[in-house]
Amino acid sequence: SGQLGLAANDKNSSMGFSFWFGYSGLVNGQTVTHINDGDINVNLAAASIPEPSLGLLSLAVLTGSFKLLKRKEEKREG
């Protein structure tokens, strides 16, 4: 499970992300449903995106969108 937002990292009131998990496996040939668990806590801070990077990101999103539309059209025709 995870959460994103203000105070979500459970460490401070800043914007953050938190994810907690459990894992299982085999111990001496027996399946164990809950061996251990863990947390990942991240602080998120706003950062400015340099102008060329923003342009390239926009171009990549547009290209991906057009390819997705083309693929959907091909499925309808095919």
N, C-alpha and C positions, 0 to 999 in steps of 0.2 A: 504494500500500500504506500501511497505517497500523498504529499500535499504541497501546494505552492501558494505563496502569498505573504502578507505581513506577519511576522513572528512564526512563520511556518517551520522554521528550522529548529524551534524550541530552544534556541540559545540566546537570542536577543529579539528586539522588536522590529528589526530591519526586514526588508524583503528577503525571502529565502525559500529554500526547497528542502524537504525532508523525505526520506524514503526508508522504510523499515522492512525487513525480510526475515524469513526463516528458511532453513534448508534441511534436507533429509538425505538419507543414503543407506548403504549397507554396512553393517558392523558384524563381523564374524558370520557372514552369510545371512544375517537377519535384517529385514527392512526396518529401519528406525524412522518414524515419521517426523520427529523434531529433534535434531541433533543440537542445533544452536541457532541463534538469530543475531541480527546486526542492524545498525542504523547508518545512514549516510545523511549528513547535515551540511547544507551549502548556503553560504551568504551570496546573494545576488546583488550586484551593483550596476547602476546604469553606466554605460560607456558610449561615447560618441563613435559613430561609424564614419571612417574617412570617406570622402566623396566618391573616389573611384570604386571602392568596395560596395557602396550602396548601389551604384549604377550596375555593376556586374551582378549583384544579387538580384536586382530587379529584372535584368535580362534573363538570368537563369530561371526565375519564377515564370516569366512570360513564355519562354521556350518550353518549359515543362508543361505549362497549361495548354499550349497549342498542340503539343505531342499527345497529351491525354485526350483532347477533343478529337484529334485525327484518329486515334486508336478506337474511340467509341464509335465514330462514323464508320470505320472499316468493319467493326463487329456488326453494325446494323445492316450494312450492305452485303456482308459475307454470309 
